[in-house]
Amino acid sequence: MLVGVPLETAAGETRVAVTPETAKKLKAQGHTVRVQSGAGVRASAPDAAYEAVGAEITDAAGALGCDLVLKVRTPSPAEIALTKRGAALVGMLDPFDRSGLERLAAAGLTAFALEAAPRTTRAQSMDVLSSQANIAGYKAVIMAADRYQKFFPMLMTAAGTVKAARVVILGVGVAGLQAIATAKRLGAVIEASDVRPSVKEQVESLGARFIDVPYETAEEKEAAEGVGGYARPMPPSWLARQKVEVAKRVAQADVVISTALIPGRPAPTLITTEMVQAMKPGSVIIDIAAGRGPEGGGNCPLTVAGQTVQVHGVTIVGETNLPALVAADASALYARNVLDFLKLVLAKDATALNVPMDDDIVVACLVARDGQVTRS
Ligand code: NAD
């Protein structure tokens, strides 16, 4: 099959969907791989590295005009215009953006949004949300350490003792767990909050303290269990008690990393303006939910998506694409996720895709086919 790898055109996007490593594997499976010139450069994969494994270097039309197009981000209208009717598309296609999916369907594409894969053991090797969130959690801590004007570890020196940084992590999914692990390696003292009760044990096993907000009603407990491992919006009663506990910790924190998301809904507000006002000057907030909260903010309403702002002496980082700042490894992991997904729909030497409608992962990811959006 003719497999195309375009250069990503979304602002700030540095990742690539196929690395020389996975291009080589696609070639070994009997497929022709066409990579747009420069597609991998920002992820440390120059054209020559693709050519060395037998890929062909082409232009945008050459890559987007293939039978199977492998992308990181959903294609823009200009990119869609270069695709072929009946071609297949695999990428992070924003499955909650209905009008975006309708554009893909109208172009006659068979499209698979990898973010929609179930969070099951079998889907783990193709779980792009996990592979990228893991990187975001890591990079958020590295960025916080860079912006923070003090040490993370406790140090005893001849010139006196330096206290360890206090780090608060809000939302302990994949990104939050990696943020805890990374901050721990740097020597910080960490507290973390999440709505899901199962998280407590994971937080403690990483050497952090869980901010306990007990469930007082059956409704609160049921909401906290979530669905499919994901959080659901919590009742206001629980959120009010969580706010009190979080506010106390945030006031003492040097660094806050917030990662709380609810699929298909705006990110919850966890760090209010009043909480920021009460923080120590010089403290840092890295809002991984930037751009996903109400009115384009994140878990904090003062966050400005894509920017770093100073408010009341607090630095608030609203970076919206942290994985793109670790482009080589983010691409390496993403490309392996893509390759693993392809095993479900693309046989060796096949000239067309096979779409098994009895496979739960394939069905979950399929968002457009035969001119229709296939996701409810
Ligand atoms: P996510 O990015 O959707 O959300 C991040 C975190 O924010 C979640 O832990 C969520 O509970 C939390 N959150 C939401 N509202 C909050 C609030 N008001 N206060 C505090 N925290 C709040 O999560 P994710 O990292 O994508 O993980 C989602 C689920 O998938 C988890 O249960 C995770 O363990 C599971 N998972 C399973 C697998 C697998 O088995 N294959 C792989 C990865 C993740």
Residues whose N, C-alpha, C, O or C-beta is under 5 A from the ligand:
A	BS01	NAD	R119 T120 T121 Q124 L129 S130 L170 G171 V172 G173 V174 A175 S193 D194 V195 R196 G228 G229 Y230 A231 T259 A260 L261 I262 P268
